[in-house]
Amino acid sequence: MASADAAKEKVGAVFHPASAHWPESGVIVYTDFYKKKKGLETPADAMRIDVALFQKDGSTVHAVKKPSMKTNIGGLVGEVYYFGPDQRGQFDARAYFTYQGYIDYFVLTARDKATFEKSLPAFEHIVRSYAPQIKVIHDAPKKT
């Protein structure tokens, strides 16, 4: 896990091979979240927003629904979608979890199909290890 990369990219966590940082590594897994709001209440809503972001960047990717994944702790079920290739030839796998007022998600991005396929077991391992915080840490503490 590369906490400096996570801070630089303003995401929750970044995972990549120890031999290289993104983009040199050719593969990365990162986490982030969407705060729920009207029109963004389910993993499917989050997926549609992500497809729209791909399209805004000029890619014509479509999401392909894959079997859901269950976490090892807490038994949360994440909806999984594959995307790609995008306009840069990259492939993504995304797992979305609903937790309290958020949709937490994990993204595997690979520079090519072979690296994507090879990296899926590591992605699944990371996703299955997801354990949400007891107290949501995304919001600033309330002043008393």
SULLIN-V755044 format. One record per run of one state. SS is the DSSP state (hx for helix, st for strand, lp for the rest). FROM is the first residue (numbers start at 0). LEN is the number of residues. Records with the same first field share a line. If there is no record, write none. Layout:
SS = FROM-LEN, FROM-LEN
This chain:
lp = 0-2, 9-3, 15-11, 35-1, 37-2, 40-2, 56-7, 70-6, 84-6, 99-2, 110-2, 128-16
hx = 2-7, 42-14, 112-16
st = 12-3, 26-9, 36-1, 39-1, 63-7, 76-8, 90-9, 101-9
